[in-house]
Amino acid sequence: MKILILNLALVFGLALVAQPIQAQQGKGKEKAKKEKVEKQAKEKAEQELKEEKEEKEEKLQKGNAYGKDKGELKGKEFGQQRAAEARAKQEQKQKELDSSIEHGKAKVKEADEKIKRSEEKLEKAKEEGSISEEDYKKGKKQLKMAEEEMKKVKEQLERAGEERERAMEEVEKRREEAEQYKEEILRKQEELERK
């Protein structure tokens, strides 16, 4: 019995001694894990800084200005390509603007029709006596507000259309001037070649 008690005491004592050791080992593992995570984060940050620095150096070498990366094109050819790209971009913007204006006009027309239907419905309800005078006045007030908003939107669309027309006229004027300038240069070149 004494041996059993001694064995139990020994096992219990070892268990008590082992727990702090295991806890310290667990803390050591946690600390090692934390250090590993910190090390990985530091390496990742250093890698990102390195990549960012490389990108900046690359950008400095490449440049931002048009013409830095012409490829195989030279002077005049590159200029003509850029001009063609600019014209295509301008035409695309004009198409988008036209589409937007047309879409807006369609929405305005749809809203006008809806306001008219609502007004007819309100008048009919008043004649039938299915709404009170107070509700009728509220409805009329709301319709008037909606009409005023639609008027504002119509004016904005008209202004946008007018601005578009002015811009188109200006573009056409500049194209004509450029053509005249080009013809003048060609004429002068021909005169120089004849001499």
C-alpha positions in Angstrom: 0.0 0.0 0.0 2.8 2.3 0.8 4.4 1.6 -2.5 1.1 2.3 -4.2 0.8 5.6 -2.4 4.4 6.5 -3.2 3.9 5.6 -6.9 0.7 7.8 -6.9 2.6 10.6 -5.2 5.5 10.2 -7.7 3.2 10.2 -10.7 1.2 13.1 -9.4 4.4 15.0 -8.6 5.8 14.3 -12.1 2.5 15.5 -13.6 2.7 18.8 -11.7 6.3 19.3 -12.7 5.7 18.3 -16.3 2.8 20.8 -16.7 5.0 23.9 -16.4 7.6 22.4 -18.6 5.0 21.6 -21.3 3.5 25.1 -20.8 7.0 26.6 -21.3 7.5 24.5 -24.4 4.0 25.6 -25.7 5.1 29.2 -25.0 8.3 28.6 -26.9 6.3 27.2 -29.8 4.0 30.2 -29.8 7.0 32.5 -29.6 8.7 30.7 -32.5 5.4 30.8 -34.5 5.1 34.5 -33.8 8.7 35.2 -34.8 8.1 33.2 -38.0 5.0 35.2 -38.9 6.9 38.5 -38.2 9.8 37.3 -40.3 7.4 36.4 -43.2 5.7 39.8 -42.9 9.0 41.6 -42.9 10.2 39.6 -46.0 6.9 40.3 -47.8 7.2 44.1 -47.0 10.8 44.1 -48.3 9.8 42.2 -51.4 7.0 44.8 -52.1 9.4 47.7 -51.6 11.9 46.0 -53.9 9.2 45.5 -56.6 7.9 49.1 -56.2 11.5 50.4 -56.6 12.0 48.3 -59.7 8.7 49.6 -61.2 9.7 53.2 -60.5 13.1 52.6 -62.2 11.4 51.0 -65.1 9.0 53.9 -65.5 11.8 56.4 -65.3 13.6 54.6 -68.1 10.5 54.4 -70.2 9.2 57.9 -69.7 5.6 59.2 -69.8 5.7 61.4 -72.9 4.2 60.3 -76.2 7.0 59.2 -78.5 9.2 57.5 -75.9 8.0 54.1 -77.0 7.5 54.5 -80.8 8.4 51.0 -81.7 9.5 50.8 -85.3 7.8 54.1 -86.3 9.8 57.2 -87.1 8.9 60.9 -86.9 6.2 61.6 -89.5 4.8 58.1 -89.4 4.5 58.2 -85.6 2.8 61.6 -85.8 0.3 60.4 -88.3 -0.5 57.4 -86.2 -1.0 59.6 -83.1 -3.2 61.9 -85.1 -5.3 59.0 -86.4 -5.6 57.7 -82.8 -6.7 61.1 -81.6 -9.3 61.4 -84.3 -10.7 57.9 -83.5 -10.8 58.8 -79.8 -12.7 62.1 -80.6 -15.1 60.3 -82.9 -15.8 57.7 -80.2 -16.5 60.4 -77.6 -18.9 62.1 -80.1 -20.7 58.8 -80.6 -21.0 58.3 -76.9 -22.3 61.9 -76.4 -24.8 61.5 -79.2 -26.0 58.2 -77.7 -26.3 59.8 -74.3 -28.3 62.7 -75.6 -30.6 60.5 -77.6 -31.1 58.2 -74.5 -31.9 61.3 -72.4 -34.4 62.6 -75.0 -36.1 59.2 -75.0 -36.3 59.2 -71.2 -37.8 62.7 -71.2 -40.4 61.8 -73.8 -41.3 58.7 -71.7 -41.6 60.8 -68.5 -43.7 63.4 -70.3 -46.1 60.7 -71.4 -46.2 59.3 -67.9 -47.0 62.8 -66.4 -49.8 63.2 -69.0 -51.3 59.8 -68.1 -51.1 60.7 -64.4 -52.8 64.0 -65.0 -55.6 62.4 -67.0 -56.0 59.8 -64.3 -56.2 62.4 -61.6 -58.8 64.5 -63.5 -60.9 61.4 -64.1 -60.7 60.4 -60.5 -61.9 64.0 -59.5 -64.8 63.8 -62.0 -65.8 60.5 -60.6 -65.5 61.8 -57.1 -63.3 58.9 -56.0 -60.7 61.3 -54.5 -61.2 64.3 -52.2 -60.4 67.9 -53.1 -57.4 67.8 -50.8 -56.0 64.7 -52.5 -56.7 66.3 -55.9 -54.7 69.4 -55.0 -51.8 67.3 -53.6 -51.7 65.3 -56.9 -51.8 68.5 -59.0 -48.9 69.9 -56.9 -46.9 66.8 -57.4 -47.6 66.8 -61.1 -46.6 70.5 -61.4 -43.3 69.7 -59.6 -42.6 66.8 -61.9 -43.3 69.0 -64.9 -40.9 71.6 -63.7 -38.2 69.0 -63.2 -38.8 67.7 -66.7 -38.5 71.2 -68.1 -35.1 71.6 -66.4 -34.0 68.2 -67.8 -35.2 69.2 -71.3 -33.2 72.5 -71.1 -30.1 70.6 -70.0 -30.4 68.3 -73.0 -30.9 71.2 -75.3 -27.8 72.9 -73.9 -25.8 69.7 -74.3 -27.0 69.4 -77.9 -26.1 73.0 -78.6 -22.7 72.6 -77.0 -22.1 69.4 -79.1 -23.0 71.3 -82.3 -20.6 74.1 -81.4 -17.9 71.6 -80.6 -18.5 69.8 -83.9 -18.3 73.2 -85.8 -15.1 74.0 -84.0 -13.6 70.6 -84.9 -14.6 71.0 -88.5 -13.2 74.5 -88.6 -9.9 73.3 -87.3 -9.8 70.5 -89.8 -10.3 72.9 -92.6 -7.5 75.1 -91.2 -5.2 72.1 -91.0 -6.0 71.1 -94.6 -5.3 74.7 -95.8 -2.1 74.7 -93.8 -1.1 71.4 -95.3 -1.9 72.5 -98.8 0.1 75.7 -98.3 3.1 73.7 -97.1 2.9 71.3 -100.1 2.7 74.3 -102.4 5.8 75.8 -100.9 7.6 72.5 -101.1 6.8 72.3 -104.8 8.0 75.8 -105.4 11.3 75.0 -103.6 11.7 71.9 -105.7 11.2 73.8 -108.9 13.9 76.3 -108.1 
